[in-house]
Amino acid sequence: MDEYSQRALDNFTELSGSYGYTSEEHTVVTDDGYILSLFRIPRGKKCQGPVRQPPVLLMHGLLQSSDAWLDAGPSTGLAFLISDSCYDLWAGNVRGTYYGRRHVRLDPDRDSKFWGFSTEEMGTMDLPATIDYILRYTGSNQINYVGFSQGARIFYIMCSETSGNCEKVKVFINLAPACRTFYSRSISVRALTQFYASIDVAIYLT
């Protein structure tokens, strides 16, 4: 296997470490039992001063994971750039991703109930649990939040469907926010959602 192919198999800590960045893996458990990996770069390699506050949380888009913030490398990867600017950098994951395939009771490979969720639960369960963990761990009162696509969507859900969580975020930055797709003009998106709707019942019966 060549070096590029091997690098593609690295997890967050391995990939950041390969560029000389020290990272940590933390574990968040949601109120409904999903176990999520949360990654932290406490200080960037190029950070020369004190760590700035508040901490910054990055949340990935649809079909991505926290690794997406590293893929572009140290020169343009947002996780690297923010940590090099001396911020306490955190990268979250939602249920169902590579880093969110664990549960206190359910087996994702055997229990279809594990997959009975939508972005609603990501916004009302995953994101509040992640933010609360960061606040407890760091002792900070607030975080800064950057959400890409689905990552922005679940922030809106959290703010509209839960109480008191939106106030825990000082700055919210939207990157290509995806809020509603009902009126999408994309033929591929419409075909995919119609196909899923047609097989949804069969999936849950298996």
Solvent accessible surface area in square Angstrom, and as a share of the most:
residue,aa,sasa,rsa
1,M,166,0.74
2,D,89,0.46
3,E,131,0.59
4,Y,182,0.69
5,S,43,0.28
6,Q,92,0.41
7,R,72,0.26
8,A,78,0.60
9,L,117,0.58
10,D,30,0.16
11,N,44,0.22
12,F,0,0.00
13,T,39,0.22
14,E,90,0.40
15,L,16,0.08
16,S,0,0.00
17,G,40,0.39
18,S,56,0.36
19,Y,69,0.26
20,G,47,0.45
21,Y,4,0.02
22,T,102,0.59
23,S,22,0.14
24,E,54,0.24
25,E,93,0.41
26,H,17,0.08
27,T,66,0.38
28,V,4,0.03
29,V,81,0.46
30,T,5,0.03
31,D,139,0.72
32,D,43,0.22
33,G,6,0.06
34,Y,11,0.04
35,I,30,0.15
36,L,2,0.01
37,S,5,0.03
38,L,2,0.01
39,F,1,0.00
40,R,38,0.14
41,I,0,0.00
42,P,34,0.21
43,R,108,0.39
44,G,3,0.03
45,K,107,0.45
46,K,123,0.52
47,C,10,0.06
48,Q,163,0.73
49,G,29,0.28
50,P,113,0.71
51,V,51,0.29
52,R,122,0.45
53,Q,114,0.50
54,P,15,0.10
55,P,0,0.00
56,V,9,0.05
57,L,0,0.00
58,L,0,0.00
59,M,1,0.00
60,H,1,0.00
61,G,0,0.00
62,L,116,0.58
63,L,172,0.85
64,Q,67,0.30
65,S,16,0.11
66,S,0,0.00
67,D,29,0.15
68,A,35,0.27
69,W,22,0.08
70,L,1,0.01
71,D,104,0.54
72,A,65,0.50
73,G,7,0.06
74,P,36,0.23
75,S,90,0.58
76,T,88,0.51
77,G,2,0.02
78,L,55,0.27
79,A,0,0.00
80,F,0,0.00
81,L,73,0.36
82,I,27,0.14
83,S,0,0.00
84,D,23,0.12
85,S,52,0.33
86,C,15,0.09
87,Y,44,0.17
88,D,3,0.02
89,L,0,0.00
90,W,0,0.00
91,A,0,0.00
92,G,0,0.00
93,N,2,0.01
94,V,1,0.01
95,R,4,0.01
96,G,24,0.23
97,T,19,0.11
98,Y,160,0.61
99,Y,17,0.07
100,G,0,0.00
101,R,88,0.32
102,R,111,0.41
103,H,19,0.09
104,V,81,0.46
105,R,175,0.64
106,L,42,0.21
107,D,51,0.26
108,P,21,0.13
109,D,112,0.58
110,R,209,0.76
111,D,49,0.25
112,S,42,0.27
113,K,159,0.68
114,F,0,0.00
115,W,90,0.32
116,G,45,0.43
117,F,42,0.18
118,S,59,0.38
119,T,27,0.16
120,E,75,0.34
121,E,50,0.22
122,M,17,0.08
123,G,0,0.00
124,T,35,0.20
125,M,62,0.28
126,D,1,0.00
127,L,0,0.00
128,P,14,0.09
129,A,20,0.15
130,T,3,0.02
131,I,1,0.00
132,D,40,0.21
133,Y,42,0.16
134,I,0,0.00
135,L,23,0.11
136,R,171,0.62
137,Y,112,0.43
138,T,41,0.24
139,G,64,0.62
140,S,23,0.15
141,N,136,0.70
142,Q,61,0.27
143,I,0,0.00
144,N,22,0.11
145,Y,0,0.00
146,V,8,0.05
147,G,0,0.00
148,F,70,0.29
149,S,22,0.14
150,Q,11,0.05
151,G,0,0.00
152,A,0,0.00
153,R,71,0.26
154,I,0,0.00
155,F,9,0.04
156,Y,87,0.33
157,I,22,0.11
158,M,0,0.00
159,C,38,0.23
160,S,84,0.54
161,E,102,0.46
162,T,35,0.20
163,S,109,0.70
164,G,40,0.39
165,N,16,0.08
166,C,48,0.29
167,E,120,0.54
168,K,53,0.23
169,V,17,0.10
170,K,126,0.53
171,V,67,0.39
172,F,50,0.21
173,I,82,0.42
174,N,54,0.28
175,L,65,0.32
176,A,71,0.55
177,P,64,0.40
178,A,34,0.26
179,C,57,0.34
180,R,209,0.76
181,T,82,0.48
182,F,158,0.66
183,Y,170,0.64
184,S,26,0.17
185,R,229,0.84
186,S,45,0.29
187,I,148,0.75
188,S,81,0.53
189,V,57,0.32
190,R,107,0.39
191,A,56,0.43
192,L,121,0.60
193,T,70,0.41
194,Q,117,0.52
195,F,122,0.51
196,Y,111,0.42
197,A,71,0.55
198,S,85,0.55
199,I,55,0.28
200,D,42,0.22
201,V,104,0.60
202,A,57,0.44
203,I,74,0.37
204,Y,89,0.34
205,L,145,0.72
206,T,134,0.78
